[in-house]
Amino acid sequence: MRAPGYPARLRGLRRIDLRRAVTTDFPLKAAALAISILAFVAVAESTQEAQATFRVPVERPASVPAGYVLRGTLGDRPICIRCRTSHKRT
């Protein structure tokens, strides 16, 4: 059972017209969208990448399973780190 005065409450609510919401001030909305896309592209492309390469020695594992043999030296491996300069800590 509905509450008393239910139809009266429905009359107070306005229906949202999506077509009117999109087409009202369309040139202004299109210009704002274009400016935001240009700003996003400008910020995304303006940052430079920093790159650093380190050589890290690889040590023999502490526990080698029975039946496995390590042949030769493990040596060292180059590690390459890349980041954008805007995210890099000084």
N, C-alpha and C positions, 0 to 999 in steps of 0.2 A: 504494500500500500504506500502510495506516495504521500509526502508531507503536504499539509495544507499550503496553498499558495504556490505550488510547483509550477503551473503554467505561467504564473506572473514572473517567476524568476527566469524562465526561458526567454520571455520577451525582453528582459533587461540585457541579455547577452547579445553582442553583435557578432555576426558571422564575418570571418576574415576572408576578404576577397584577395586571393593570391595573384590574380592577373593585375589587379590595380596596384598591389604592393610592388610588383616587379616593374610595371611600366611607368609608375609615377616617378618623376625626376630621373628617367633613364639615362640621359646624357651625363648627369652628375655621377650616377652610380658607375657608369662605364669608365668615366675619367678616373674615378677613385680606384677602380680595379686595375686599370692600366698603370697608374702611378705606383701602386703597391707591387705589381709584378716587376716593373722596371727597377724599383728599389731592391727587391729581393735578388734579382739577377746581378745588379751592381755590387751588392754586398757579398754574394756568393763567389763572384769572379775576382773580386779585388784582393782577397787574401792570398798570401804566398805560402808555399810549402817549405818547411825546413826539413833537412835530411841529415842524419848522422849515422855513421857506420862504425861498429865496434867489433873487435875480435874477442870472443869468449872461449877460454879453454874448457874442453870437455874432459871431465875426470872419469876414471874407471868406477863403475857402479860398486857400491859396498857389498851387495849380495848378488852374486851370479848364480843362477840355478845350476844344480848338478847336471853334468853332461854338456854344458855350454863352454866354449873356449873363445876368448877374445884374442884375435890375431892382430898384431900391429898396434900402432899408437892411435889414439882417438883424435889427437891434435886439437885444433881450435876451429871454431865456426864463425863466419861473419854474421853479424846481426844488424839489420838495417831498420832504423826507426824513422818514420815520417810523421809529421804533424803540421797543422796549419799554424802560422806564426801568431795568430790571434789567440790560440789556445795554449801556446807554449809558456811555461813558467820561466822566469829569469832568476 
